[in-house]
Amino acid sequence: MKKAAATCAPDGQLIFVTFSTGSNLKMTAMKKVTFVVTMVTLFAVFYQVAPHIGIAERYTYFMFFLSPFPVLYMGYVILKYGKPSGNTFDEQFYDDWDYRRNGKEEME
């Protein structure tokens, strides 16, 4: 029988899961954000594909009415555990691309 114990750090940022086999699995807050975003995206893709693969309409309707809850939870997880950018919009126009603003982008 395998035993598992989970503990959270006082700040809630780090989760340790220890299995009886001796392996340790660390899940940081950003990994949690990535996991939730991935699962909600897969839910949305499955919802879009469901009518084409023969899923009954009642299940797609159920998924449609259920869809706001995963999206709201994803937003909550991103706001709570997401890492904010260290740059302001005026310093760096795109956060994921190394592009510095030169002032020519200002609208007149």
C-alpha positions in Angstrom: 0.0 0.0 0.0 1.4 3.4 -1.0 1.1 6.3 1.4 1.2 9.9 0.4 1.5 13.0 2.6 1.0 16.5 1.5 1.9 19.6 3.3 1.7 23.3 2.4 4.2 26.0 3.3 2.8 28.7 5.6 2.6 31.1 2.7 0.8 28.6 0.5 3.4 28.9 -2.3 5.0 25.5 -2.2 3.5 22.0 -1.9 5.5 18.9 -1.0 4.1 15.5 -1.8 6.0 12.5 -0.4 5.2 9.0 -1.6 6.2 5.8 0.2 8.6 5.0 -2.6 10.8 7.8 -1.4 10.4 10.2 -4.4 9.6 13.8 -3.7 7.5 15.9 -6.0 7.7 19.7 -5.6 5.0 21.8 -7.2 5.7 25.5 -7.2 3.1 28.2 -7.6 4.0 28.8 -11.3 3.7 25.1 -12.0 0.2 25.3 -10.5 -0.6 28.2 -12.8 0.7 26.4 -15.8 -1.2 23.2 -14.9 -4.5 25.1 -14.4 -4.1 27.1 -17.6 -3.3 23.9 -19.5 -6.3 22.0 -18.1 -8.7 24.9 -18.9 -7.3 25.2 -22.4 -7.8 21.5 -23.0 -11.3 21.8 -21.7 -12.0 24.6 -24.2 -10.4 22.6 -27.1 -12.4 19.5 -26.2 -15.6 21.7 -26.1 -14.8 22.9 -29.6 -14.1 19.5 -31.0 -17.0 17.7 -29.2 -19.6 18.2 -31.8 -17.3 17.0 -34.6 -16.4 13.7 -32.8 -20.0 12.7 -32.1 -20.5 13.8 -28.5 -24.2 14.2 -27.7 -25.6 17.7 -27.7 -26.7 17.5 -24.1 -23.1 17.0 -23.0 -21.9 20.0 -25.1 -24.7 22.1 -23.5 -23.5 20.9 -20.1 -20.0 21.8 -20.9 -21.2 25.2 -22.2 -23.0 26.0 -18.9 -20.0 24.6 -16.9 -17.4 26.6 -18.8 -17.5 29.9 -16.8 -16.4 28.1 -13.6 -13.0 26.8 -14.9 -12.3 30.1 -16.6 -13.1 32.0 -13.4 -10.9 29.6 -11.4 -8.1 30.0 -13.9 -8.3 33.8 -13.4 -8.3 33.4 -9.7 -5.2 31.1 -9.8 -3.4 33.5 -12.1 -4.1 36.5 -9.9 -3.2 34.7 -6.7 -0.2 32.7 -7.8 1.0 34.3 -11.0 4.3 36.2 -11.1 3.8 39.9 -11.9 6.1 41.5 -14.4 9.1 43.4 -13.1 8.7 46.0 -15.9 6.2 48.7 -16.5 4.4 49.3 -19.8 6.5 52.4 -20.4 9.8 50.6 -19.8 9.2 47.5 -21.9 6.4 47.4 -24.4 6.2 43.6 -24.8 7.0 41.6 -21.7 7.8 38.4 -23.6 9.9 40.0 -26.2 13.0 42.1 -25.6 11.7 45.4 -27.1 12.4 48.7 -25.4 10.1 51.6 -26.1 11.8 54.5 -27.9 9.0 57.1 -27.6 7.9 56.9 -31.2 5.0 54.6 -30.2 3.2 57.5 -28.5 -0.1 58.5 -30.2 -0.5 62.2 -31.0 
